[in-house]
């Protein structure tokens, strides 16, 4: 009794306290604005991914070389050339090289101006949507307040913070700037009213001029918290891993190797330093750029660990880029030199047949009076968070993410909306960093950098959410395969199309999953196991699929998304595996659900239970039920046409003021809908007519099957009655009689085989004739419908 009371209290607490609180959290204005802002950026992510595809997959840039369409064309033109030679050939002075340079320069920028500037676009859209939740009349200005407020905290280091590095800062100061601007906009003393003759757009802008200026001025002034201590000698600075890779043309290498090593490194390490002299010999020696790179590799690999660190620092000091004037601009400044010792390293990577040098070092990116709020947030929080999320803590975060989404959905709360408020910035930062590194270094060098992360947003859409939250597409498949519940199979039929596109509300509320204890365990467990399986195939473990490279909409079917996102058919392996794993997890619970359902149905509704069982024992009844269900769906489809017309009319009633035109439009909409409805009803009726004729083909076979079933069912009832009354001696006789009756039925069926075969052939001819007539009727109706529609539209 006490246990029952405790359970009742727990249920009451969940229903009256927990669920309402979580639901309120899910609709909280800042979380909702965060969701809408990220959703708005999806087209930018896709455009940036398109640029990456065109750059690497089509034109052979980013180190893809022969693994590209251009590389394939080179192979077709030069069939005798080895695949490994094609990558180097693309960097030689030839027509293919020029095509590659044109293509990569045209399309590589798309990634930079979209994904590479995520923080800028997010800051604006977040402020815009947040202002809408407070009914702001100037949401665009609010968006600018959020953007400028964020930029003010960067202290002019826009290039550093425009990507993933500034996302958390954009979120924090987006909230502060927008809320401050909206609050100040309601202060009447700050409202500037212009004469009535001023255009509304100008008047609106001037009305919020003072709130806007006070907001951005206050945010800019707040940086003094860090600027003043730095000016006084605090030495706060942002340090960040920096990379330089060389996989480019011979021309770039010639400029790189034309430097004087002693002049560059001598003042730092001494002109007599042995390693400096060895590097000088390599730099000044004869041979191609490739041979010099191999010499650096040999020197590095044959050196001690301590000397490797020094060589890495030396190479970092020699790194740079080609300026617009064709001069070498060194990448490392004086502030960075102090961090090089012990932090620099080299990697030599085979990028599709081309040797690539990846130089990694710790760079002092921001210091002194340029260190503001964004720099502090990045240095003291974001950098540690990224190390954790891309390292040992990534799997734990991903599993927690999967758990809480499903857990909240079980209680009817939109789990993604609530949980993404905390996790979306992390996954977005990882995804943006991945794509930025791939664009600048090429995939192989980026993967070797150690800065990329497995758990970008694309990972979850590809391997976790199979058909939506809870991996419910596997539940739909399992329902078709194992479930005998007709109501569930019908729901699965309606839910399957949307499930393919990762939308599963029909499953969540139709089965339902929400507050359904039977499916709670697999709904929570399946996505967590999927995350673990996807992680096993990642570079963190087996490195079969690599890192996510391309962004696609979350509604992309996951099997297709896996190949696009990872640019490899190998990604289908874990995608198919998690499908099987999720299916296996749901399978026993589908059986459990069936057992529980039919047990209750038999006890409480025996007539309905008998109908459910008849569906599986009587083939004619099953055929007729399927016919009725399909005909019902077709009739519903016809009714939807009429309902849509009435919905359109209700819409136009709110928009149109001219009553005559409104009535004409409404009449036209209804007339068009009735014409389409007439064709849809005909289609439904003809389908039913064909099914009725098809039923006759199997009549005799079904009569035979049902007669056997009737004998078996009667025998079961007789045996049960005999056992219940203690007449055990009659059981054997009942079984023997049933067996003889079944054998007699089988003999009669076999004897009439020829007659039955001829009957089936006649019925099939009749069905074929009915199908032909129906096809002709539909064709005529289609032409007639088209003519009627054209006539109705012309009125």
Secondary structure, 3 states (H helix, E strand, C coil): CHHHHHHHHHHHHHHHHHHHHHHHHHCCHHHHHHHHHHHHCHHHHHHHHHHHHHHHHHCCCCCCCCCCHHHHHHHHHCCCCCHHHHHHHCCCCCHHHHHHHHHHHHHHHHHHHCHHHHHHHHHHHHHHHHHHHCCCCCHHHHHHHHHHHHHHHCCCCHHHHCCHHHHHHHHHHHHHHHHHHHHHHCCHHHCCCCCCCCCHHHHHHHHCHHHHHHHHHHHHHHCHHHHHHHHCCCCCEEEEEEEEEECCCHHHHHHHHCCCHHHHHHHHHCCCCHHHHHHHHHHHCCCCHHHHHHHHHHHHHCCCHHHHHHHHHHHHHHCEEECCCCCEEECCCHHHHHHHCCCCEEEEEEECCEEEEEEEEEEEEEEHHHCCHHHHHHHHHHHHHHHHHHCCCHHHHHHHHHHHHHHHHHCCCCHHHHHHHHHHHHHHHHHHHHHHHHHHHCHHHHHHCCCCCCCCHHHHHHHHCCCCCCCCHHHHHHHHHHCCCHHHHHHHHHHHHHHHCCCCHHHHHHCCCCCCHHHHHHHHHHHHHHHHHHHHCCCCCCCCCCCCCCCCCCCCCHHHHHHHHHCCCCHHHHHHHHHHHHHHHHHHHHHHHHHHHHHHHHHHCHHHHHHHHHHHHCHHHHHHHHHHHHHHHHHHHHHHHHHHHHHHHHHHHHHCCCHHHHHHHHHHHHHHHHHHHHHHHHHHHHHHHHHHHHHHHCHHHHHHHHHHHHHHHHHHHHHHHHHHCCCCHHHHHHHHHHHHHHHHHHHHHHHCHHHHHHHHHHHHHHHHHHHHHHHHHHHHHHHHHHHHHHHHHHC
